[in-house]
């Protein structure tokens, strides 16, 4: 094994049942690094403009990164990509957990799924033994049951299962893929693509040893990091209160999405934030593979109305906000139940919460009535109605059938002005970050290859309380603090550099939480870990340029699919003043914003008007599609 | 003192006699780093299109870099810049030795000279004591005598003197500045600018302690490096045979400039290469400040015709080739004498050798006759005539007066088709690297901010004998070897990235020899030294982006001076086949080359046709001129 990867992709054709291994050389890995790099490479190479995202010609690519499986906090991620049924273009979503490292330990860097099985199947990989197995008996089952059966029938409790539940089987546009019942490749509907291929699950068991160049160095850094992360406010906060620890701060700051982004502060924030979770329903803190941060929550609820099974983990910040403040709901137990349901059925919690908030606003505005909802009183704050709606969406029952299309398409069906409450970019629902209070996030939403996405960087507040720029972003060459509301070239540049970095994290299989600006893994240590793992004399320059390469490739794929500059826009609501919260009255200036987007194009080396990458930019990045 | 620099520039107005200190903050240093960064900053800020390079409005900027004075091999450089009398645009040249570190130890990062003294003066800096002193008695003196007197009259043998000799006083367009009699800021005529200001010398004595963040780390790396450099073929070769150790290899490879670039192999190469020098006239190997490589030669000659004083060091590769193969001369003692004379009079050895070779070809072609030359038989190979010509140029005697203009202007005066033998870019004579055998060098010549220059990167042969790309350039993201004759986007990209790197070396005060691709200081160690010295968490990304910033700023200054895309071209001879040597018949395809230049513009984020940096590129680099 070369250090950090195998140079091996599995290609499995579900139509023919053909399974083969494809190898690649070192320079391929060092150029694309994995994740978005692999996904965009194979999509550009093998998927064309006419391909139906839910047809057999689409590819579904599972891609680890070169760092996936390195025993250091955060090195556990893998991406799943394909043409998206939600956006119609570049689809991809990453997940943590253990499945990625497990695939690596089975001897593969990734899997390309093609074709469509005649009847439901799952793939079982035990090192080099790769089988396509019948899944007729699993079809229709929730994730917990399916996982149990797969483990049982293969006689191994340690099998890691990435799978779809009923929402994926029904090809709901925002169905996700869930591994170990709680880690989700949430966005862009990759679960639907999996469903369209009649593929229930990929179950993996790997026992190969991963080789790294300098194990001692890795151990050293991992140890240093484990010690240090408790001293770093962000990582300690993530450990202590989970990702939802930020809810209160965001609400106070006026940037907690509330009631479908009408407002930015939520009166019930204290009831749903991470500290409250830790003090009430939290059963355990869990981490992904090799991670000392343990930001993952395990919650347990047993109340009069329902129970929440700890097997499904607990809600992340995105989920807490999407089912909480966004829907005006301050019931943490209900939120946890919604999280469980989404993990059971494999629905993306962000899009699901957003679709429900959309429906709630339509209901409050009289666009949807009890007649439409089957008697549900869909007012903001109605926790039970929201839960019911999750079920209805997963089963495409009643109003759920329309909502299962995603809010944009649902709004088009509903008509009556519903569209203005569907908050999407490229048809994908906004995640739980308010661009009106941090415009860099808005740029990220607008230009993201996957539609509105919080994994594109731009999360601002990159300066200290004293107003100094954070030390951690200085290696990017950003030496002066930039105002969160700034939309000038400074913001565009900062966003762009950070976007390169985050894109690279995605490619290499690195979690955003440790090397994020306020995180505890400084960029120099990150470079050290990269070097120790791979044996390459890799530099931050090389890494950022690779990140830029990934972004250009996914852009090219979107352009091929007809997604272009016209789609790099925000929903109109964000140009309207916030109606409540501590930033009440604040809006994004549309002209300034559109200018910033053009500036971003030009700064990226793209045509300023069309957003098409210039030939020489592609040549610089050695992209030949 | 902040680590690695003082944040202090001296501003000395020679017209008024005003001396003042200007301070700058940390983010200024981390943005511009020194050298080219400072020079271009002050030129853009203070020198306009109409400024006469030899008038009092021109500025002469002495700029160390943030690494100048770090006790590690190669960290000794400083740049001198101003509007160039040779090119009419961005002028700048760097030098090694001890003067740069000495200025730092006196408490300054650089000096801005403005105005013009009424009569000859020199500046004496002893820590914070800065004086403008009379130099009437020094004017007209050669460098050795002037240095002796300055040291004597200030009672300190350890004073470091950067100065001009008679050639600088006479404002010869390619006069240089020499420190310690043997280290030259050779190119773009900075000696003439100094002469135009009636400034004979800047004598410096500094006794302040430089502070570095992590001294132990620096000592560690310096020690590691001192041990390792003897194992590295390039640095060992530099130590053993000096920079002229490459002469034989270049001649065999057909890329040793011979007889005014007509040919690429020289029959007398063995008589003049570094090994022969080491075995005959070499008296001592010397290094610059803190350098363990010791590539500098000290030679001594006593023969019937002349002596060469070891005080003036010995000829570098550029000098050996310029007075040797380029003039068809195989007499190492004569070459050493020419070197001595150039250091005495402060003539740039490259331009001087090129001007002589130009005159020789004109003579052989009958364009110049004995009548023109005052009886000198200027045939290729006539060593004595060449030596005589050096004297005549320095004294502007006879044909020397015309040749002192530089070959381009001399050719215009001479007429009769002489122009085709004047090999310059932007009026500056080509250095001793043959672009027809390594086209990256050609791109460097064409687009260089200073006219033809070998300090712009592009020296090719970046792969191993096995055809693998050198490990040392992989951190730039260059993973596949590129043919020396290639002119496609691959070469342009490689050149551009290397140019960023070399530009950064210039800015930070780092010698190109240790971290050069085949050198022994890998980029990761370089980043480590940077971090240890400054305490900044600096990255290769930040460094390369700073290098890019420097190149864009010098470009802007050239554009202001009317130097633009029309001047980014090679002399016609390089599009003609080599007439002799192992690459006989090889030429550069003009169309391909011009396409590559346009590609370079576009890849730089400049307008493809005009070569003007796009607004957004400047915004990205935070350049506001």
Interface residues (C-beta under 8 A of the other chain):
Chain A: X27 X30 X31 X471 X472 X474 X475 X476 X477 X479 X480 X489 X490 X492 X493 X496 X522 X523 X524 X527 X531 X536 X537 X538 X539 X540 X541 X542 X544 X545 X546 X599 X602 X603 X605 X608 X614 X615 X616 X617 X619 X620 X622
Chain B: X27 X30 X31 X471 X472 X474 X475 X476 X477 X479 X480 X489 X490 X492 X493 X496 X522 X523 X524 X527 X531 X536 X537 X538 X539 X540 X541 X542 X543 X544 X545 X546 X599 X602 X603 X605 X608 X614 X615 X616 X617 X619 X620 X622
